[in-house]
């Protein structure tokens, strides 16, 4: 049953990989992930100033298909995507077959080497994926390659100049050597294995890569952030207002 497959996949992620104490409600929320993705789709449509209807989109790291289903069923988007994780890929394939969406549009390819022709897509979605790819520069080149002139890439990824990790949901001193970060996670009762999949991307590191590319322009979006009360909120606001360091990076890249 599809619901049980989704539950098993996210249990493995939230409970076993990220060691989250509140893994159960997070898993249950994922059973209704299209509700979450609906707001994201509306936001990206407004931000990009694209109509979406009749457009062709590609989702990098399509996950278990929440965004893909919303784009296809509610906006009429001809949606494609890549998802190399086998269990997630199997779920999105099953969702496509159930919804009458072409399942072959979703492949197990990696972002660094996609088979789509040049200038194929009107918009590329890349949400909390760039921090996990093996070669960030190559992934950016591929996303730029597959969008049409005038098309856009929507990127959302953590800013690891901000000492917090949204996967483990803990303060993480990313300014320290990675081995010490792993040791710290163990002290917090976390499994540090997943840390090996994370690139500690910062605004500076991504700006450096983008500034070396021609034929694009990009802008950064800074959202108002509401932080928890107490010392965590005070510290977060200090970094934001004193040093301009936000926990998240949001970008829109347009191909000229």
Backbone as a ProteinNet text record, in pm:
[ID]
protein_1_A
[PRIMARY]
XXXXXXXXXXXXXXXXXXXXXXXXXXXXXXXXXXXXXXXXXXXXXXXXXXXXXXXXXXXXXXXXXXXXXXXXXXXXXXXXXXXXXXXXXXXXXXXXXXXXXXXXXXXXXXXXXXXXXXXXXXXXXXXXXXXXXXXXXXXXXXXXXXXXXXXXXXXXXXXXXXXXXXXXXXXXXXXXXXXXXXXXXXXXXXXXXXXXXXXXXXXXXXXXXXXXXXXXXXXXXXXXXXXXXXXXXXXXXXXXXXXXXXXXXXXXXXXX
[TERTIARY]
84.8	0	88.5	52.5	136.3	157.9	53.1	64.9	168.5	172.5	269.2	411.4	426.8	559.3	610.4	521.4	560	595.5	515.2	541.1	676.1	705.2	831.6	950.7	935.7	1045.7	1079.7	979	1005.6	1036	991.5	1034.1	1183.7	1230.8	1374.8	1452.7	1397.5	1468.8	1465.3	1345.6	1333	1380.6	1348.2	1383.4	1524.9	1558.9	1685	1800.9	1776.3	1884.6	1909.6	1802.6	1818.7	1801	1757.7	1744.3	1655.9	1543.1	1454	1357	1340.9	1250.4	1103.7	1073.7	935.3	911.5	974.3	967.1	826.1	746.8	614.8	521.1	502.4	416	472.4	603.7	663.7	630.1	635.6	600.2	453.7	366.6	223.6	195.6	267.7	248.7	286.3	384.6	428.4	323.2	231.3	123	30.6	42.9	-39	52.1	163.8	264.7	217.1	117.1	66.9	7.9	-45.1	-96.4	16.6	134.1	249.8	304	308.1	367.6	278.7	151.6	58.7	99.8	135.4	179.4	310.5	400.7	528.6	509.8	423.3	399.7	342.7	247.9	188	292.1	379.7	484	582.3	627.7	723.4	660.7	534.2	466.6	467.7	438.4	436.6	576.6	674.1	811.2	869.3	847.2	907	830.1	705.7	617.7	590.4	586.6	549.5	402.6	336	195.4	179.6	277.3	279.7	192.4	75.3	-14.7	50	61.1	120.3	271.8	334.1	479.8	537.7	668.3	741.2	841.2	827.5	912.2	992.6	1107.1	1189.1	1214.8	1195.6	1219.8	1347.8	1445.6	1571.2	1553.2	1569.4	1540.2	1390.3	1319.1	1172.1	1112.7	1195.4	1148.2	1037	933.1	820.1	704.1	731.8	638.8	533	540.9	438.1	426	538.4	535.9	496.6	547.2	514.6	364.3	300.2	156.2	78.3	119.1	50.9	67	188.9	213.6	134.9	132	64.3	-87.2	-140	-285.7	-355.3	-287.6	-354.7	-313.6	-197.8	-151	-141.1	-157.3	-144.6	-3.6	95	235.7	274.8	352.1	414.3	540.4	531.7	634.9	726.6	856.4	962	1043.2	1134.4	1217.8	1322.2	1418.1	1520.1	1516.5	1529.5	1533.7	1614.8	1742.6	1828.9	1806.5	1734.7	1712.3	1608.4	1644.6	1556.4	1418.1	1410.6	1280.9	1189.3	1244.9	1165.4	1124.8	1217	1187.4	1073	1071.1	962.8	828.3	829.3	704.9	651.3	739.2	690.8	642.9	705.8	658.5	516.6	492.7	359.7	256.5	294.5	203.3	166.2	264.4	238.1	138.6	159.4	68.3	-73.8	-85.8	-217.9	-286.8	-207.7	-263.8	-275.6	-229.6	-235.1	-129.3	-17.4	95.2	200.4	269.1	369.1	485.8	494.8	596.9	737.7	751.7	885.1	947.7	868.9	923.9	1015.3	1012	1092.5	1197.9	1323.2	1434.3	1514.5	1603.6	1691.8	1825.2	1831.5	1958.3	1998.4	2125.7	2178.9	2177.3	2174.3	2167	2289	2401.6	2525.2	2530.5	2441.7	2444.5	2303.9	2230.5	2092.3	2083.1	1991.4	1981.8	1891.2	1825.9	1737.6	1819.1	1764.1	1834.6	1850.8	1939.2	1956.6	1824.4	1804.6	1692.4	1556.5	1533.6	1411.2	1301.8	1338.3	1238.4	1218.1	1095	1062.8	1107.7	1104.5	1140.6	1196.7	1301.1	1361.5	1345.9	1297	1280.4	1392.5	1459.3	1566	1553.7	1477	1446.7	1519.2	1606.9	1688.5	1753.2	1815.6	1885.3	2031.2	2058.2	2193	2296.8	2256.4	2351.7	2389	2324.4	2352.2	2419.7	2429.4	2484.6	2635.4	2688.3	2830.9	2918	2871.4	2948.1	2853.4	2860.8	2767.4	2782.1	2905	2927.6	2871.1	2893.8	2841.8	2688.9	2629.5	2483.1	2425.5	2489.1	2443.6	2453.7	2565.8	2582.4	2472.1	2438.2	2335.2	2197.7	2166.9	2037.3	2028.1	2136.9	2138.8	2125.3	2190.4	2186.7	2045.7	1968.8	1839.5	1724.6	1745.4	1636.9	1646.6	1529.8	1522	1572.8	1617.5	1643	1516.7	1531.3	1416.6	1357.3	1399.6	1354	1426.2	1377.7	1430	1458.4	1549.3	1581	1550.7	1466.4	1434.4	1513.5	1601.1	1687.8	1661	1648.6	1636.7	1728.9	1822.9	1921.6	1967.9	2012.7	2059.3	2181.8	2198.7	2318.8	2400.3	2509.1	2585.2	2683.8	2676	2741.2	2661.2	2535.3	2447.2	2461.1	2500.5	2536.8	2416.7	2339.3	2223.2	2201	2162.4	2131.2	1984.5	1915.3	1772.7	1736.7	1834.4	1807.4	1802.8	1907.7	1914.6	1836.7	1800.9	1727.5	1807.4	1936.9	2021.3	2118.6	2164.7	2279.7	2395.4	2465.7	2577.9	2692.2	2804.9	2917.7	2993.1	2937.3	2994.3	3127.6	3164.8	3294.5	3406.8	3372.9	3471.6	3498.3	3610.5	3634.7	3519.2	3495.9	3382.2	3387.7	3508	3520.6	3468.4	3491.3	3441.3	3289.4	3236.2	3089.9	3027.1	3091.8	3041.6	3045	3153.3	3167.2	3058.7	3032.7	2929.1	2791.6	2762.1	2633	2617.1	2724.6	2717.8	2684.6	2744.5	2714.6	2567.3	2507.1	2365.7	2273.4	2331.1	2250.7	2206.4	2279.7	2244.4	2338.3	2286.9	2368.8	2439.2	2572.6	2641.5	2663.7	2621.1	2650.5	2596.3	2477.6	2414.3	2494.2	2576.3	2656.4	2747.5	2788.9	2878.6	2812.4	2680.5	2609.2	2587	2628.9	2594.7	2713.8	2691.8	2788.7	2758.4	2857.4	2836.2	2837.4	2732.4	2723.1	2693.3	2753.1	2726.8	2690.5	2642.3	2614.1	2740.6	2851.2	2976.5	3016.8	3005.8	3050.5	2963.1	2832.3	2744.9	2761.7	2774.5	2797.3	2924	3026.6	3152.2	3131.3	3057	3030.9	2946.1	2842	2752.8	2820.8	2909.1	2976.1	3069.8	3107.1	3196.1	3119.6	2986.1	2905.4	2852.5	2844.2	2794.1	2652.1	2581.5	2448.9	2339	2364.2	2260.8	2260.3	2149.8	2143.9	2068.5	2099	2032.3	2005	1906.9	1876	1855.4	1880.7	1859.1	1734.9	1660.6	1538.3	1559.2	1536	1551.2	1413.6	1373.3	1241.6	1249.3	1145.8	1138.6	1134.6	1209.4	1215.8	1165.7	1087.2	1038.5	1108.4	1185.1	1261.7	1197.5	1234.6	1184.3	1224.6	1145.7	1181.5	1301.9	1361.8	1475.2	1606.9	1712.8	1846.5	1864.5	1796.1	1808.8	1756.7	1641.5	1586.2	1672.4	1724.5	1811.5	1937.9	1996.9	2119.1	2092.1	1980.2	1945.2	1923.4	1853.7	1828.6	1956.4	2046.5	2175.3	2251.2	2259.1	2329.6	2264	2132.4	2059.8	2077.7	2053.7	2052.4	2191.4	2281.1	2415.2	2507.4	2496.5	2590.3	2525	2394.2	2326.4	2334.8	2343.9	2354.1	2218	2159.9	2030.1	2050.3	1955.3	1966.5	1942.4	1879.3	1837.4	1883.2	1907.2	1940.2	1830.5	1780.3	1679.1	1721.5	1724.3	1772.8	1682.2	1679.1	1612.9	1715.2	1749	1846.8	1771.6	1796.6	1729	1832.8	1802.3	1891.8	1863.8	1967.7	1953.2	1938.2
-119.7	0	125.1	222.4	340.7	414.6	428.6	501.4	437.5	307.1	237.7	254	260	282.7	422.3	521.4	658.1	664.3	600.3	600.3	533.7	423.1	352.5	436.5	504.1	585.8	699.7	771.5	886.8	846.9	729.9	679.9	655.1	595.1	570.8	702.2	803.1	931.3	1006.1	1031	1114.7	1043.7	916.5	845.1	789.3	718.4	645.8	731.1	813.8	894.3	1021.4	1095.7	1225.3	1217.2	1103.1	1081.6	1187.2	1219.1	1321.1	1259.3	1325.2	1273	1285.6	1384.2	1405.3	1346.8	1235.5	1177.7	1134.1	1091.1	1037.6	1141.4	1259.8	1358.5	1407.1	1407.4	1446.9	1345	1218.3	1113.3	1125.7	1146	1156.6	1276.7	1387.1	1505.7	1476.6	1389.9	1355.9	1278	1217.8	1148.9	1247.4	1375	1481.2	1590	1548.6	1645.8	1736	1695.7	1784.4	1911.8	1903.1	2023.4	2121.8	2068.9	2154.1	2213.5	2130.6	2174.5	2272.7	2273.7	2365.2	2510.9	2542.7	2678.7	2711.1	2612.3	2635.8	2664.6	2587.9	2608.2	2747.3	2790.1	2922.8	3032.3	3011.8	3111.3	3121.6	3007.3	3008.5	3068.4	3043	3102.4	3254.9	3305.6	3450.8	3509.4	3441.7	3491.7	3494.8	3388.6	3377	3453.2	3491.8	3558.6	3471.7	3341.4	3246.4	3209.9	3183.3	3144.6	2999.6	2914.5	2770.3	2689.4	2737.4	2657.8	2625.8	2496.3	2453.9	2457.6	2496.6	2501	2362	2351.9	2228.4	2256.3	2182.2	2202.4	2076.5	2095.6	1984.4	2003.5	1897.3	1901.7	1824.7	1893.3	1829.5	1774.1	1644.1	1581.7	1579.5	1505.1	1507.7	1440.9	1371.9	1312.2	1212.1	1220.4	1128.2	1190.3	1299.8	1347	1447.4	1503.3	1598	1717.7	1783.7	1901.4	1863.2	1751.5	1707.3	1688.2	1628.2	1604.5	1736.1	1831.3	1960.9	2033	2037.4	2107.3	2045	1913	1844.7	1854.1	1826.2	1815.3	1949.9	2048.1	2174.3	2289.1	2276.1	2383.4	2340.3	2212	2164.6	2168.9	2161.7	2163.5	2026.6	2027.2	1905.1	1884.5	1799	1794.8	1673.9	1700.6	1600	1609	1514.2	1523.3	1414.3	1436.4	1335.7	1306.9	1179.9	1137.1	1007.6	1018.5	899.7	803.9	844.7	755.3	650.2	521.6	419.1	410.8	418.1	404.2	521.8	643	761.3	756.5	712.9	704.3	606.9	495.1	397.2	455.7	536.3	598.4	697.1	780.5	879.8	812.1	702	627.9	575.5	522.9	470.7	582.8	696.9	811.3	855.4	857.3	898.5	804.9	676.7	580.3	595.9	620	637.2	763.8	870.6	1000.2	1017	918.9	930.5	1022.8	1037	1119.6	1027.2	1073.8	991.7	961.6	836.9	799.6	807	789.6	792.7	931.4	1032.7	1168	1180.4	1081.9	1086.2	976.2	1016.3	922.6	916.5	818.9	804.5	873	968.9	1036.9	1132.2	1169.9	1268.3	1406.7	1508.7	1646.5	1685.2	1618.9	1654	1601.1	1508.5	1451.3	1408.5	1499.9	1472.7	1456.1	1372.8	1338.4	1431.9	1527.9	1617.8	1702.6	1732.8	1818.8	1962	2036.6	2177.9	2252.7	2357.3	2450.7	2380.1	2291.7	2210.6	2268.4	2324	2354.1	2504.1	2537.8	2676.3	2709.6	2610.1	2635.4	2507.4	2523.9	2413.1	2441.7	2343.8	2354.7	2276.7	2339.2	2271.3	2311.6	2234.2	2268.9	2174.1	2229.7	2156.2	2031.9	2052.5	1944.2	1979.4	2106.2	2145.2	2112.7	2115.4	2084.4	1936.6	1854.1	1710.1	1658.5	1737.6	1685.9	1667.5	1575.9	1547	1658.7	1728.1	1835.4	1953.8	2051	2164.1	2243.8	2269.5	2349.3	2279.9	2150.6	2074.5	2071.9	2058.2	2058	2191.7	2301.9	2433.5	2445.6	2398.7	2402.6	2324.6	2207.6	2124.7	2191.1	2251.2	2318.5	2435.6	2510	2621.9	2569.5	2459.2	2401.7	2362.5	2303.1	2246.1	2347	2468.3	2566.5	2647.1	2689.8	2771	2912.5	2985.4	3128	3196.6	3274.4	3335.6	3249.4	3123.1	3033.2	3059.8	2997.8	3028	2900.7	2914.1	2808.7	2863	2794.5	2831.9	2741.2	2801	2724.7	2766.5	2668.2	2691.7	2592.7	2642.2	2555.8	2621.4	2544.3	2606.2	2694.4	2789.4	2871.6	2825.4	2754.7	2696.8	2794.1	2922.6	3024.3	3045.2	3003.6	3006.6	2871.7	2870.6	2744.9	2662.3	2616.6	2533.1	2439.1	2315.4	2222	2183.6	2205.8	2178.9	2033.4	1948.2	1805.2	1743.6	1770.6	1719.4	1805.4	1927.4	2021.3	2057.3	2083.6	2120.2	2230.3	2304.5	2392.1	2306.2	2352.1	2275.8	2371.2	2356.4	2448.5	2417.7	2457.8	2422.5	2491.2	2586.3	2651.4	2562	2453.3	2358.1	2249.6	2176.7	2064.1	1964.8	1899.5	1809.3	1696	1648.9	1541.8	1586.9	1712.9	1764.3	1781.7	1815.8	1823.5	1685.9	1582.4	1445.9	1408.4	1442.4	1413.8	1485.8	1610.6	1688.9	1624.4	1577.9	1513.6	1387.2	1312.7	1193.3	1232.3	1340.4	1387.7	1424.7	1470.4	1508	1388.7	1269.6	1149.9	1130.9	1190	1181.9	1086.2	1026.8	944.2	1036.2	1047.5	1145.5	1100.3	980.2	928.5	1019.8	1076	1160.7	1288.2	1327.1	1448.8	1440.6	1319.3	1301.9	1339.8	1345.6	1380.1	1530.5	1608.9	1751.1	1836.8	1923.8	2027.7	2150.1	2202.6	2320.9	2446.4	2462.8	2576.2	2705.1	2813	2945.7	3039.6	3157.6	3256.4	3286	3299.5	3333.1	3223.5	3097.8	2988.9	2978.7	2998.1	2990.7	3114.4	3230.8	3352.3	3340.1	3279.4	3262.5	3175.3	3067	2978.6	3047.9	3116.8	3181.5	3296.7	3367.2	3482.2	3440.1	3313.5	3262.9	3216.8	3221.7	3170.7	3286.6	3263.8	3366.5	3332.1	3433.2	3410.4	3393.8	3436.4	3428.3	3557.6	3580	3679.5	3615.2	3657.6	3594.9	3696.8	3665.2	3748.5	3659.1	3715.3	3646.4	3703.7	3616.4	3657	3636.1	3740.1	3732	3743.4	3636.6	3632	3675.7	3745.7	3770.8	3636.8	3626.2	3501	3519.9	3425.2	3426.1	3314	3348.1	3248.9	3220.3	3106.3	3068.2	3170.7	3176	3261.8	3201.9	3278.3	3228.3	3258.1	3192.4	3224.9	3188.4	3084.2	3047	3157.7	3213.4	3321.6	3446.4	3477.7	3594.3	3579	3459.5	3434.4	3443.2	3384.8	3388.8	3531.6	3609.8	3748.6	3831.3	3799	3869	3845.3	3719.4	3688.5	3756.6	3761	3818.6	3970	4037.9	4184	4245.7	4176.6	4232.7	4197.5	4075	4028.4	3994.1	4002.2	3970	3823.3	3735.6	3591.8	3527.9	3477.5	3410.5	3259.3	3187	3041.2	2975.1	3047.4	2986.4	3070.5	3004.4	3074.2	3047.1	3153.1	3139.8	3223.8	3162.5	3229.9	3201.7	3295.5	3276	3309.9	3212.1	3228.7	3231.1	3332.2	3346.3	3334.3	3253.7	3235.1	3342.5	3410	3520.2	3467.7
0	0	0	-84.1	-100.9	30.6	109.4	236.2	327.1	332.5	417.3	364.3	233.8	175.6	211.4	204.9	241.5	389.3	472.1	615.6	646.6	581.7	604.9	560.7	446.4	394.7	490.3	536.5	622.4	766.4	808	938.8	936.6	830.5	818.5	819.1	753	746.3	879.2	931.5	1051.8	1178.3	1193.5	1316.1	1311.5	1202	1197.6	1148	1046.7	989.7	1069.6	1099.4	1167.6	1318.6	1369.5	1514.9	1580.8	1519.7	1574.1	1674	1787	1889.9	1848	1764.3	1719.6	1580.4	1552.1	1418.3	1380	1475.8	1442	1379.7	1440.6	1373.8	1240.5	1227.9	1100.4	991.3	1027.2	931.3	890.9	987.5	956.8	866.9	889.8	805.5	660.6	640.7	505.8	427.2	496.8	427.2	356.6	394	333.7	276.4	218.3	176.5	63.7	-10.4	-115.2	-55.5	65.6	132.5	160.2	197.3	223.4	93.4	-10.3	-136.6	-212	-181.1	-248.6	-223.5	-100.5	-68.5	-138.6	-143.8	-209.8	-358.3	-423.6	-566.5	-593.6	-511	-528.7	-508.1	-411	-383.1	-499.6	-551.9	-662.1	-787.5	-809.9	-925.4	-915.6	-797.7	-778.1	-788.6	-728	-728.4	-869.4	-945	-1078	-1185.5	-1153.1	-1248.2	-1370.9	-1347.6	-1452	-1434.4	-1545.2	-1539.6	-1495.1	-1526.7	-1496.8	-1592.2	-1629.9	-1712.7	-1847.1	-1876.6	-2002.3	-2004	-1893.4	-1888.4	-1863.2	-1887.5	-1861.8	-1749.3	-1638.8	-1521.5	-1491.6	-1427.9	-1380.1	-1230.8	-1153	-1009	-979.1	-924.5	-885.3	-744.2	-729.5	-600.9	-578.6	-663.1	-661.9	-539.2	-460.4	-336	-359.2	-278	-291.8	-370.3	-439.7	-541.3	-501.4	-382	-339.4	-431.3	-458.9	-546	-688.2	-735.9	-871.8	-889.3	-790.6	-800.2	-802.9	-720.4	-717.1	-850.8	-903.1	-1029.1	-1143.6	-1147.8	-1258.4	-1247.5	-1129.7	-1114.6	-1099.9	-1037	-1007.1	-1099	-1165.6	-1253.3	-1399.5	-1426.7	-1563.5	-1616.6	-1526.8	-1567.2	-1622.6	-1729.1	-1780.8	-1697.4	-1597.5	-1494.6	-1511.6	-1491.2	-1498.1	-1368.7	-1350.6	-1232.1	-1224.3	-1134.4	-1104.2	-954.7	-920.5	-780.5	-771.9	-731.5	-730.8	-614.7	-510.5	-396.9	-437.7	-438.4	-496.3	-432.5	-300.4	-233.8	-267	-264	-299.9	-446.5	-532.1	-674.8	-702.3	-630.5	-648	-605.9	-499.4	-452.3	-555	-609.5	-706	-834.3	-872	-989.2	-966.3	-846.8	-815.1	-808.7	-751.8	-748.6	-890.1	-979.5	-1117.3	-1184.4	-1167.4	-1230.3	-1176.5	-1046.2	-985.8	-1036.4	-1055.7	-1095.4	-1246.5	-1322.2	-1467.1	-1523.9	-1452.8	-1497.3	-1557	-1659.8	-1727	-1632.3	-1586.7	-1488.3	-1545.4	-1676.8	-1737.9	-1734.2	-1698.7	-1685	-1563.5	-1474.5	-1352	-1357.1	-1346	-1359.4	-1229.9	-1223.1	-1107.6	-1126.8	-1218.2	-1247.6	-1134.4	-1138.8	-1044.7	-1108.7	-1023.6	-1073.2	-1155.4	-1130.5	-1201.3	-1344.2	-1379	-1514.1	-1553.6	-1612.5	-1652.1	-1803.8	-1847.4	-1989.6	-2069	-2003.3	-2077.1	-2175.1	-2293.3	-2389.2	-2336	-2398.2	-2365.4	-2386.3	-2307.4	-2327	-2330.1	-2233.9	-2231.7	-2143.4	-2027.3	-1924.5	-1904	-1868.7	-1833.6	-1692	-1603.9	-1464.4	-1402.7	-1323.1	-1248.3	-1099.7	-1025.6	-880.3	-811.8	-715.7	-641.4	-494.4	-418.9	-279.7	-185	-103	-4.7	-65.7	-180.6	-250.2	-275.6	-307.2	-347.9	-241.1	-114.7	-7.2	-2.7	-86	-84.4	-211.3	-316	-441.5	-429.3	-510.9	-503.4	-557.3	-660.7	-724.2	-745.7	-658.4	-661.8	-790.8	-831.9	-951.8	-1075.1	-1084.6	-1198.3	-1197.2	-1080.3	-1070.6	-1115.9	-1077.6	-1122.6	-1274.7	-1330.7	-1476.1	-1546.9	-1493.4	-1555	-1548.1	-1434.5	-1423	-1520	-1533.3	-1628.2	-1770.9	-1800	-1935.1	-1977.3	-1885.8	-1926.4	-1926.8	-1872.6	-1879.6	-2009.5	-2055.5	-2175.8	-2147.2	-2248.9	-2229.4	-2177.8	-2073.5	-2007.7	-1898.9	-1892.8	-1787.3	-1656.6	-1550.4	-1417.1	-1338.7	-1242.8	-1146.6	-1008.1	-935.8	-797.9	-704.7	-624.9	-534.2	-390.8	-304.9	-161.2	-92.6	-13	51.3	181.1	278.9	403.7	382.3	470.4	475.3	595.6	569.1	679.6	742.6	705	787.4	915.4	911.1	1027.6	1098.1	1224.6	1292.7	1338.3	1241.8	1272.4	1154.8	1183.9	1076.5	1082.1	971.8	966.5	948.4	919.4	910.3	1050.2	1127.2	1264.3	1363.8	1321.9	1407.5	1533.1	1515.9	1629.8	1588.3	1688.6	1670	1621.1	1518.2	1463.9	1433	1502.4	1482.9	1353.9	1240.4	1110.7	1083.2	1167.9	1153	1204.1	1271.1	1321.4	1217.2	1229.5	1138.4	1141.2	1028.9	1017.4	1119.8	1151.6	1251	1386.8	1420.5	1547.6	1543.4	1426.8	1412.9	1434.6	1381.4	1401.2	1548.9	1614.6	1757.9	1836.9	1798.8	1866.5	1848.5	1726.3	1702	1786.2	1800.9	1886.5	2029.8	2077.7	2213	2227.4	2118.6	2120.6	2096.2	2087.6	2065.9	1922.5	1828.7	1686.9	1613.9	1507.7	1419.8	1320.2	1326	1241.3	1097.5	1061	927.1	817.1	838.1	736.6	710.8	807.4	792.8	670.9	635.2	521.2	389.6	387	263.1	248.7	347.7	350.1	308.6	211	176.6	262	329.6	413.6	325.9	247.3	155.4	230.5	185.5	241	126.2	160.8	56	-24	46.2	-22.1	-119.7	-79.1	-166.9	-291.6	-277.2	-394.6	-482.2	-421.8	-501	-585	-527	-600.8	-724.3	-708.2	-822.6	-929	-887.4	-983.9	-1056.6	-987.5	-1049.3	-1161.7	-1164.3	-1269	-1392.8	-1388.1	-1498.7	-1583.7	-1712	-1803.4	-1846.1	-1895.6	-1950.8	-1848.7	-1725.4	-1622.2	-1541	-1473.6	-1367	-1251.8	-1131.6	-1017.9	-908.5	-830.1	-714.9	-593.7	-478.9	-351.6	-284.9	-218.7	-150.2	-1.3	75.8	221.3	285.1	350.3	412.4	558.4	607.4	752	824.9	932.8	1006.6	1148.6	1194.1	1331.5	1405.6	1506.8	1580.7	1715.8	1771.9	1902.9	2007.6	2113	2225.6	2297.9	2386.8	2463	2394	2443.6	2395.1	2248.1	2199.9	2059.6	1969	2005.7	1926.7	1931.2	2049.4	2063.7	1980.1	1984.3	1907.9	1757.9	1713.2	1571.4	1524.1	1603.2	1565.6	1567.1	1658.9	1662.4	1531.7	1487.8	1363.5	1244.4	1246	1132.9	1126.1	1238.6	1236.5	1251.2	1321.6	1340.2	1224.5	1172.9	1071.9	937.9	929.8	804.3	765.9	865.7	840.5	863.5	757.9	765.4	763.1	821.4	828.1	693.3	602.1	476.6	358.6	246.2	122.6	19.7	-37.4	-141.4	-260.4	-378.3	-498.5	-617.1	-708.5	-837.2	-944.8	-1025.8	-1133.1	-1265.8	-1347.2	-1477	-1587.7	-1687.1	-1801.3	-1905.8	-1948.7	-2043.5	-2187.2
[MASK]
++++++++++++++++++++++++++++++++++++++++++++++++++++++++++++++++++++++++++++++++++++++++++++++++++++++++++++++++++++++++++++++++++++++++++++++++++++++++++++++++++++++++++++++++++++++++++++++++++++++++++++++++++++++++++++++++++++++++++++++++++++++++++++++++

